[in-house]
Amino acid sequence: MKYLPFFYFCLLIGPAIAQSHDIDKPKNVLKLEGPMGIVNGTLLAVNDSSITVLNHRLPNAEPLVIPYKEINTIKIRKKNSVAKGLWIGMAVGGTMGFIISKAAYEPPPAPVQVFVPESRSTGTWTIIGLIGGGLLGTTIGSSKVRLPINGHYPSFVAATEKLQSYTQSK
């Protein structure tokens, strides 16, 4: 029973550590929808009228230069945003669980107090906060930015500034 918190810790932290050690993975994950189909890849550069994407299905191939007319929607998420969301969520959730358990603690009568120490209640709420905060942080971190282009140049120009922050060169 005393190893249960350690098990939960490894269960929640393992994927985050594995994701943060992927050196060969791209800095961002791009999903591009257009007339040519769906392209999953890495955004390498944004030009005046096109974007350059490294296709994940063909990693050894040349990067694709896709003009704005062939883009319907761009969905993009930064690398490690899931891991960062998990860490931040666990920190906030664990802290809130600890604070709530301390604020709501009411000591039991003296004879019962010997058998049920305060630390058990505090630890339980802290673990519940860690798990809940980790799940919420992971959910928030996995969200993607959706940019509708629909082959429209003014929409592409408006999205260009936001896309610059997701390029591989940064």
C-alpha positions in Angstrom: 0.0 0.0 0.0 2.9 2.4 0.7 4.1 2.0 -2.9 0.8 3.0 -4.4 1.6 6.7 -4.6 4.9 5.8 -6.3 3.0 3.7 -8.8 0.7 6.6 -9.6 3.6 9.0 -9.9 5.3 6.7 -12.4 2.1 6.1 -14.3 1.5 9.8 -14.8 5.1 11.0 -15.2 6.4 8.2 -17.5 4.8 9.4 -20.7 5.9 13.0 -20.0 9.5 12.0 -19.5 9.4 9.8 -22.6 8.0 12.6 -24.7 10.6 15.1 -23.5 13.5 12.8 -24.5 12.5 12.4 -28.1 15.4 14.3 -29.7 14.6 13.4 -33.3 10.9 14.5 -33.1 9.9 17.8 -34.5 9.4 21.0 -32.5 5.7 21.1 -33.5 3.1 18.9 -34.9 1.2 20.2 -38.0 -1.9 18.7 -39.6 -2.7 20.3 -42.9 -6.0 19.7 -44.7 -6.5 20.7 -48.3 -7.4 19.4 -51.8 -4.3 17.2 -51.8 -5.5 15.4 -48.6 -4.2 15.5 -45.1 -0.5 16.1 -44.4 1.0 15.5 -41.0 4.4 17.1 -40.5 6.7 19.7 -39.2 6.3 23.4 -40.1 9.8 24.4 -41.4 9.1 27.9 -42.9 6.4 30.4 -43.7 6.8 32.4 -46.9 4.7 35.2 -48.4 2.4 32.8 -50.3 3.4 29.3 -49.2 4.5 27.2 -46.3 7.3 24.5 -46.2 6.4 21.3 -44.4 8.5 18.2 -43.7 6.1 15.3 -44.2 6.1 12.7 -41.3 5.0 9.9 -43.6 8.1 10.4 -45.8 10.7 11.8 -43.4 13.7 11.3 -45.8 11.9 13.0 -48.7 12.4 16.7 -49.6 10.2 19.2 -47.7 6.9 20.1 -49.4 6.3 23.6 -50.4 2.5 24.1 -50.3 0.9 27.3 -51.7 -1.8 29.0 -49.7 -4.4 28.1 -52.4 -4.1 24.4 -51.5 -4.6 24.9 -47.8 -8.0 24.6 -46.2 -7.2 24.3 -42.5 -4.0 24.2 -40.4 -4.0 22.6 -37.0 -0.7 22.9 -35.0 0.5 22.1 -31.5 4.0 22.7 -30.1 6.2 19.8 -29.0 6.2 19.0 -25.3 3.1 21.0 -24.6 1.5 17.8 -23.3 4.4 17.2 -20.9 4.4 20.9 -19.8 0.7 20.7 -19.2 1.1 17.6 -17.1 3.8 19.0 -14.9 2.0 22.3 -14.4 -1.3 20.5 -13.7 0.3 18.2 -11.2 2.0 21.0 -9.4 -1.1 23.1 -9.1 -3.4 20.1 -8.4 -1.1 18.7 -5.7 -0.8 22.1 -4.0 -4.5 22.7 -4.1 -5.2 19.2 -2.7 -2.8 19.8 0.1 -4.2 23.2 0.9 -7.8 22.0 0.8 -7.0 19.0 3.1 -5.3 21.4 5.6 -8.2 23.9 5.5 -10.9 21.2 5.8 -9.1 19.1 8.4 -11.1 18.7 11.6 -9.3 16.6 14.2 -11.3 13.6 15.4 -12.0 12.9 19.1 -8.9 12.1 21.1 -9.2 8.3 21.3 -9.7 8.1 17.5 -6.8 10.5 16.8 -4.3 7.8 17.8 -5.5 5.5 15.0 -6.1 8.0 12.2 -3.3 10.5 11.9 -3.6 13.7 10.0 -1.0 12.8 7.5 -3.1 10.1 5.9 -5.9 12.5 5.1 -3.5 15.1 3.8 -1.7 12.6 1.6 -4.9 11.2 0.1 -6.1 14.6 -1.0 -2.7 15.6 -2.3 -2.6 12.5 -4.5 -6.1 13.1 -5.7 -5.1 16.7 -6.6 -2.0 15.4 -8.4 -4.0 13.0 -10.5 -6.8 15.4 -11.2 -4.4 18.3 -12.0 -2.2 16.0 -14.2 -5.2 14.9 -16.2 -6.5 18.4 -16.6 -3.1 19.7 -17.6 -2.6 17.0 -20.1 -5.9 17.7 -21.7 -5.2 21.5 -21.9 -1.6 20.8 -23.2 -2.9 18.5 -26.0 -5.1 21.2 -27.5 -4.2 22.5 -31.0 -4.4 25.9 -32.6 -6.8 25.8 -35.6 -6.3 28.3 -38.4 -8.8 28.3 -41.2 -7.3 29.4 -44.6 -9.7 28.0 -47.2 -7.4 29.1 -50.0 -8.0 32.7 -49.2 -4.9 35.0 -49.3 -6.0 37.5 -46.6 -6.7 34.6 -44.2 -3.2 33.2 -45.0 -1.6 36.6 -44.3 -3.5 36.9 -41.0 -2.3 33.5 -40.0 1.3 34.1 -41.1 2.3 35.9 -37.9 0.9 33.2 -35.7 2.6 30.5 -37.8 6.0 32.2 -37.5 6.1 31.3 -33.8 5.7 27.6 -34.7 8.5 27.3 -37.3 11.3 24.9 -36.8 14.0 27.7 -36.8 12.8 29.1 -33.4 
